[in-house]
């Protein structure tokens, strides 16, 4: 045979070639059945855990939504109950004002009428005090912009500058919190005649 001559394909050559392919296939490791079983078990376990966690998440979400709705209802109920209680306390005052209005044209003297209105005012103040309302005392105190609302400054010979000398409108605290600042008049130092133009 010459170098350039091709080797004829015979059954013998094909057989040898086939044997080499078979040997190559035998060298690649067969898929381990035990490993597949472990992977399947792990995957099944993870899917079960995911399902449990998803179920817990959905349950927790529903519980939170129910809690939020229940809390909103309870808050609304507390506000309604508090309003009902306060209004119920004001009803006797309303009754007394109705009586005073009915009797003002009768032969009631002005002094008796004023006394009756003063009693109703006392009744109202007592109810508001039970609810936590307090008057802010301002007269003679140093002006505090966090508490007072100054509407005017007036020269004063008797009061130190920055002292509250008059109250135009009362201020109130409700349970220690300012709900209305008092409107006050504050003293200032009297200007000397030389400062005026």
Buried (B, 14 or more C-beta within 10 A) or exposed (E): EEEEEEEEEEEEEEEEEEEEEEEEEEEEEEEEEEEEEEEEEEEEEEEEEEEEEEEEEEEEEEEEEEEEEEEEEEEEEEEEEEEEEEEEBEEEBEEBBEEBEEEEEEEEEEEEBEEBBEEBEEBBEEBBEEEEBEBBEBEEBEBEEEBBBBEEBEEBEEBEBBBBBBBEEEBBBEEEEEEEBBBBBBBBEEEEEEEEE
